[in-house]
């Protein structure tokens, strides 16, 4: 990662935080809880979490502009809302299991190749 990439990432993050701070208070609270939920127990495929979180902010900005309360946007079960966001994503355990399987298969292939 180059210095330019780091600087660009910091600028994007600052812009992201500014968007969150511009939301009404109830939206900010729920956004932060969603963020915690997804970081702790969410998808292991959040490699580009900025896309997911920017999408949530887009949704929240639209809801706020329409005068809706945040729970009108997410529903009263915010955890279920989060789960729906990542329902087709792999978990950390799935990703780890795949990496273990790949390593075992690689080693077994080497062993098999040597015995031939």
Number of C-alpha atoms within 10 A of each C-alpha: 5 7 8 9 10 11 11 12 12 12 12 13 13 12 12 15 11 11 15 23 12 11 17 15 12 12 23 18 14 16 20 12 15 20 16 12 16 20 13 10 12 22 24 18 15 18 9 8 14 13 11 14 18 14 12 18 19 14 15 24 20 13 18 17 11 9 10 13 15 23 14 10 16 19 12 11 9 18 16 12 15 19 17 11 15 17 13 10 15 15 17 15 11 14 14 13 12 12 12 12 12 12 12 12 12 12 12 12 11 11 11 10 9 8 6 5
